Amino acid sequence: MAPLPAAFLTMPVAHRGLHGPRVPENSLASFRAAIAAGYAIECDIQHVADGTPIVFHDYDLSRLAGSEAFVADISLEDLAECRLSRTDETIPTLQDMLREVAGRAPLLIEIKDQDGRLGDNIGDLQDRVAETLGGYDGPVAVMSFNPHVVARFHEIAPDIPVGLTTDAFDADEWPMLDDDSRARLAALADFDRSGASFISHAFRDLQNPAVQALKSRGVPILCWTIRSPQDEAMARATADNITFEGYAAPK
């Protein structure tokens, strides 16, 4: 298992880049802003119709690009015509982002679940991400809510550290999951099987006994998403580092 590089524990991680007014989330502008401010970068990966990995959080384009189209159904050519949040910023491919960042900031890459139930019907997005990251020269780590995605990525790219994105998995927020699945995921039962070397956990659930047990083993604990200095102070009582947005996290 590849250990998480120290930079991910010392540099606050800008959630979807350092975004704000006229600087959309997961845009090249947000990544440039994070680099300039001295932060690490968290980003999300989906895919378009031909399987190309792109940097985008949602499953459809309505919130950020004003279209009802599903991301997985759109062509790369049509994606290039989209603009983020009424700016001139386009939706970058993973390759675009890697070329822009070029090792200047640690990259924490979350592969979005394509199964819908965090199950084993994962497709090949993680394979394409691993291929795209081949030869990238810079600190990078990959994570997912889906432990099957993490395990598969670890199998094909064992030199890149992987982690689980984790939560309390409450029924009201995860209605697509059955009770047994939510209990297993909340207990972080797949941590060792997946090959993970860290977690990024919901900060309001950091007192979860499973999180505390991993911390006692020396597993790095990241957390999401911090939106104020007050929440940061609470989170850092357990977490080794934070993913933040909406304020200037101290470095």
C-alpha positions as CSV (number, residue, x, y, z in Angstrom):
1,M,0.0,0.0,0.0
2,A,1.3,3.4,-1.0
3,P,1.5,5.9,1.9
4,L,-0.1,9.3,1.7
5,P,2.6,11.9,1.0
6,A,3.2,14.3,3.8
7,A,2.1,17.3,1.8
8,F,-1.5,16.1,2.1
9,L,-1.2,16.5,5.9
10,T,0.4,19.9,6.0
11,M,-1.3,21.9,3.3
12,P,-5.1,22.6,3.7
13,V,-7.0,21.2,0.7
14,A,-9.1,23.5,-1.3
15,H,-12.5,21.8,-2.0
16,R,-13.0,21.7,-5.8
17,G,-10.2,24.2,-6.1
18,L,-10.2,27.7,-4.5
19,H,-13.5,28.8,-6.0
20,G,-15.6,31.9,-5.4
21,P,-17.3,34.7,-7.3
22,R,-16.4,34.4,-11.0
23,V,-14.2,31.5,-10.3
24,P,-16.3,28.3,-10.6
25,E,-15.6,25.1,-8.7
26,N,-13.5,22.5,-10.4
27,S,-12.4,25.0,-13.1
28,L,-8.8,25.6,-14.2
29,A,-9.2,29.1,-12.7
30,S,-10.0,27.6,-9.3
31,F,-6.9,25.4,-9.5
32,R,-4.7,28.3,-10.5
33,A,-6.1,30.2,-7.5
34,A,-5.3,27.3,-5.1
35,I,-1.8,27.0,-6.4
36,A,-1.2,30.8,-6.0
37,A,-2.5,30.7,-2.4
38,G,-0.4,27.7,-1.4
39,Y,-3.2,25.1,-1.0
40,A,-3.5,21.5,-2.0
41,I,-6.4,20.8,-4.4
42,E,-9.4,18.4,-4.2
43,C,-11.4,17.7,-7.3
44,D,-14.0,15.3,-8.6
45,I,-14.0,13.0,-11.6
46,Q,-16.9,12.0,-13.8
47,H,-16.8,10.8,-17.4
48,V,-18.4,11.8,-20.7
49,A,-20.0,9.5,-23.4
50,D,-16.7,8.2,-24.8
51,G,-15.3,7.5,-21.3
52,T,-12.9,10.4,-21.1
53,P,-12.4,11.4,-17.4
54,I,-13.5,15.0,-16.8
55,V,-13.2,17.2,-13.7
56,F,-16.8,17.8,-12.6
57,H,-18.8,17.0,-9.4
58,D,-22.5,16.6,-10.5
59,Y,-24.1,13.9,-12.6
60,D,-25.9,16.4,-14.8
61,L,-25.1,19.9,-16.1
62,S,-28.1,21.8,-14.6
63,R,-26.5,23.4,-11.6
64,L,-23.2,24.5,-13.2
65,A,-23.8,24.7,-16.9
66,G,-27.5,25.4,-17.4
67,S,-28.3,22.2,-19.3
68,E,-30.5,19.2,-18.3
69,A,-28.1,16.8,-20.0
70,F,-26.4,14.0,-18.0
71,V,-22.6,14.3,-18.0
72,A,-22.2,10.6,-19.0
73,D,-24.4,11.2,-22.1
74,I,-22.6,14.2,-23.5
75,S,-19.9,14.1,-26.1
76,L,-16.5,15.6,-25.5
77,E,-17.1,18.1,-28.3
78,D,-20.4,19.3,-26.8
79,L,-18.8,19.5,-23.4
80,A,-16.2,21.9,-24.8
81,E,-19.1,24.3,-25.7
82,C,-20.3,24.4,-22.1
83,R,-19.4,27.3,-19.8
84,L,-19.3,27.1,-16.0
85,S,-21.6,29.4,-13.9
86,R,-21.9,32.0,-16.7
87,T,-18.2,32.6,-16.9
88,D,-15.8,31.9,-19.7
89,E,-14.5,28.8,-17.9
90,T,-14.9,25.5,-19.6
91,I,-15.2,22.0,-18.0
92,P,-11.7,20.6,-18.0
93,T,-10.7,17.0,-18.7
94,L,-8.5,15.3,-16.2
95,Q,-5.7,15.6,-18.7
96,D,-6.3,19.4,-18.9
97,M,-6.1,19.7,-15.1
98,L,-2.9,17.7,-14.9
99,R,-1.3,19.8,-17.5
100,E,-2.4,23.0,-15.7
101,V,-1.3,21.9,-12.2
102,A,1.9,20.2,-13.4
103,G,3.0,19.1,-9.9
104,R,2.7,22.6,-8.4
105,A,0.1,21.5,-5.8
106,P,-0.9,18.1,-4.2
107,L,-3.9,16.7,-6.0
108,L,-6.6,14.8,-4.0
109,I,-8.8,13.2,-6.7
110,E,-12.2,11.8,-5.9
111,I,-13.7,9.4,-8.5
112,K,-17.4,9.7,-8.3
113,D,-19.5,6.5,-7.9
114,Q,-21.0,5.4,-11.2
115,D,-23.0,2.5,-9.7
116,G,-25.5,4.6,-7.7
117,R,-25.4,2.2,-4.8
118,L,-21.7,2.1,-4.0
119,G,-21.7,-1.5,-5.3
120,D,-19.5,-3.5,-7.6
121,N,-20.9,-2.4,-10.9
122,I,-18.2,0.2,-11.3
123,G,-17.4,0.3,-15.0
124,D,-13.9,1.4,-16.1
125,L,-13.7,5.1,-15.0
126,Q,-11.0,4.2,-12.4
127,D,-9.0,2.4,-15.0
128,R,-9.1,5.5,-17.3
129,V,-8.1,7.7,-14.4
130,A,-5.2,5.4,-13.6
131,E,-4.1,5.5,-17.3
132,T,-4.3,9.3,-17.4
133,L,-2.2,9.6,-14.2
134,G,0.5,7.3,-15.6
135,G,3.7,9.3,-15.7
136,Y,2.2,12.3,-13.9
137,D,5.0,14.0,-11.9
138,G,3.6,15.4,-8.7
139,P,1.9,14.5,-5.4
140,V,-1.4,12.8,-6.1
141,A,-3.8,10.6,-4.2
142,V,-7.1,9.0,-5.3
143,M,-10.2,8.3,-3.3
144,S,-13.9,7.4,-3.7
145,F,-17.0,6.7,-1.6
146,N,-17.2,3.4,-3.5
147,P,-14.7,0.8,-1.9
148,H,-14.9,-1.3,-5.0
149,V,-13.6,1.6,-7.0
150,V,-10.8,2.1,-4.5
151,A,-9.8,-1.6,-4.5
152,R,-9.8,-1.7,-8.3
153,F,-7.7,1.4,-8.6
154,H,-5.3,0.1,-6.0
155,E,-5.0,-3.1,-8.0
156,I,-4.0,-1.5,-11.3
157,A,-2.0,1.5,-9.9
158,P,-0.5,0.3,-6.6
159,D,2.1,3.1,-6.5
160,I,-0.6,5.8,-6.1
161,P,-2.0,6.1,-2.6
162,V,-5.8,5.5,-2.3
163,G,-8.3,6.3,0.4
164,L,-12.0,6.0,1.2
165,T,-14.2,9.0,1.2
166,T,-16.5,8.2,4.2
167,D,-19.5,9.5,6.0
168,A,-22.1,8.5,8.7
169,F,-24.2,7.2,5.8
170,D,-27.5,8.3,7.4
171,A,-30.6,7.0,5.7
172,D,-32.0,10.4,4.9
173,E,-28.8,11.3,3.0
174,W,-28.2,7.9,1.4
175,P,-31.7,6.6,0.6
176,M,-30.4,4.5,-2.3
177,L,-28.6,2.2,0.2
178,D,-30.1,-0.6,2.2
179,D,-29.6,-0.8,6.0
180,D,-26.8,-3.4,5.8
181,S,-24.8,-1.5,3.2
182,R,-25.1,1.8,5.2
183,A,-24.0,0.1,8.4
184,R,-21.0,-1.6,6.7
185,L,-19.9,1.6,5.1
186,A,-20.3,3.7,8.2
187,A,-18.2,1.2,10.1
188,L,-15.4,1.6,7.5
189,A,-15.4,-2.2,7.2
190,D,-13.9,-2.1,3.7
191,F,-10.8,0.0,4.7
192,D,-8.2,-2.8,4.7
193,R,-9.8,-4.8,1.9
194,S,-9.7,-1.8,-0.4
195,G,-6.0,-1.2,0.0
196,A,-6.7,2.3,1.4
197,S,-4.0,4.2,3.3
198,F,-6.1,7.1,4.4
199,I,-9.7,8.3,4.8
200,S,-11.5,11.6,4.1
201,H,-14.4,11.6,6.5
202,A,-17.4,13.9,7.0
203,F,-16.2,16.3,9.7
204,R,-19.4,16.2,11.8
205,D,-19.0,12.4,12.3
206,L,-15.3,12.4,13.3
207,Q,-16.2,10.9,16.7
208,N,-17.3,7.7,14.9
209,P,-15.6,4.8,16.7
210,A,-14.4,3.4,13.4
211,V,-12.6,6.7,12.6
212,Q,-11.1,6.8,16.1
213,A,-9.9,3.2,15.7
214,L,-8.1,4.0,12.4
215,K,-6.6,7.1,14.0
216,S,-5.2,4.9,16.8
217,R,-3.6,2.8,14.1
218,G,-1.8,5.8,12.7
219,V,-4.0,6.0,9.6
220,P,-4.1,9.6,8.2
221,I,-7.5,11.2,8.8
222,L,-8.6,13.9,6.4
223,C,-12.1,15.5,6.6
224,W,-14.7,17.3,4.5
225,T,-16.0,19.9,4.1
226,I,-15.0,22.7,6.5
227,R,-16.6,26.1,5.9
228,S,-15.5,28.2,8.9
229,P,-12.6,28.7,11.4
230,Q,-14.9,27.4,14.1
231,D,-15.6,24.1,12.3
232,E,-11.9,23.8,11.5
233,A,-11.0,24.1,15.2
234,M,-13.5,21.3,16.0
235,A,-12.3,19.1,13.1
236,R,-8.6,19.4,13.9
237,A,-9.2,17.8,17.3
238,T,-9.3,14.5,15.4
239,A,-8.4,15.1,11.7
240,D,-4.9,15.5,10.5
241,N,-6.0,17.9,7.7
242,I,-9.1,19.5,6.3
243,T,-10.8,20.0,3.0
244,F,-12.3,23.5,3.1
245,E,-14.2,26.1,1.1
246,G,-15.7,29.6,1.6
247,Y,-13.0,31.0,3.9
248,A,-9.2,31.4,3.9
249,A,-7.9,28.4,5.8
250,P,-4.7,29.2,7.7
251,K,-1.6,27.5,6.3
